[in-house]
């Protein structure tokens, strides 16, 4: 392995670790809010009430958390691409 491929490999593994770390917490919180929102929707349907489709604080938070998780996943994908390139350059 040449120096370039080792640098790409180390950078790729680093990006994978950083991206996974950055995506994990927002994704977990997003899933918890999503479950809670589904539970509220079931309860309101059971009560026979009509649920408002307006934006709530929870829906805005879910949008922000989803975006943060997507950015972390993008960093992971960039790391995987660098690792693949490291093996190709070899």
C-alpha positions, 0 to 999 in steps of 0.5 A: 500500500502506498502512502496515498492509499493509507492516508485515504484509508485513515481519513475514510475510517475517521469520517465513518466514525465521526459521521456515525457519532454525529448521526446516532443521537439525532436519529435516536431522538427523531425516532422517539419523537416519531413514535410519540407523534404516532401514539398521539395520532392514535389516541386522537383517532380513538377519541374521534377528534380531528387532528390539526395538520399545522406545524407543531414544535415537535414536527419542527424538531423532527425536521431538524433532527432528521436533517442532522441525521442525514448530514451524519449519514452523508459523512459516513457515505463520504468515508466509505467512498474514501475507503473504496478509493483507497483500495482502488488506488492501491 
